[in-house]
Structures are given as structure tokens and as C-alpha cells.
Amino acid sequence: QVQLVESGGGMVQDGDSLRLSCAASGLFVGDYAMGWFRQAPGKERDFVSLIYRSDDNTFYSASVKGRFTISRDSAKNTVYLQMNSLKPEDTAVYYCAARRGGVSISESMYDYWGQGTQVTVSS
């Protein structure tokens, strides 16, 4: 049974940092494209970042590029999202997802999802 468990969310202030973790079981994160998505209140779930299955190439949405960093620790079977210079508009529930195939920024292409972790950034 595959499980993705996010943690590390919380309430912070404008300009602060957080590191989200996505601990996987039932799959090996090195064999999957791993993505982070987020959903703000009243909005659709949006792509944030991904890390390729085959190597450590990464891709980011324009809104987070330069502030967020995705990484993978295969030994811990965990994916991270380091979020720096947080802004109130980053407030959302953040989800980790895994995709068996090639990279994609479309949530419909991901096979497994975590339950999400809330990030709230106050001004």
C-alpha cells in the first residue's frame, strides 16, 4: 500500500521559511517523478515544483522559482520542499504527489497523493 505523508506545515510570517517533508512508503521516491502542488482557499490545486525520476533535475512554477527548492533523499525515501521568503499568497494546503511516468505539471497525471499540510503566511 502506497502512502505519502506530508509534514512541516505551520503558521509563519511574511519572509519566513519552512521546510515541508513528504515521507513515502510502498514506493521508492527514486523511481517516481515527485511533485508538490498547493491549493489555496476557494481555488484550484496548482503545480508548485517537481523533481525528475531519472535524475535530480527540477522544475518550478514561476510564482515560486528562486524561493522554493525541491530535493530528494533516497536513503530516507523522502522528498522535501524548502520554502524561503514566504509570502501571504503562498498560503495553501500543500500536497505531495508521485507519478510513475515522465514529468508532468498536471495533477491528473499523478498516481499517488498525500493528505496535505497547511501552510499559512501572515503579513
Secondary structure, 3 states (H helix, E strand, C coil): CCEEEEECCEEEECCCCEEEEEEEECCCHHHCEEEEEEECCCCCEEEEEEECCCCCCEEECCCCCCCEEEEEECCCCEEEEEECCCCHHHCEEEEEEEECCCCCCCHHHCCEECCCEEEEEEC
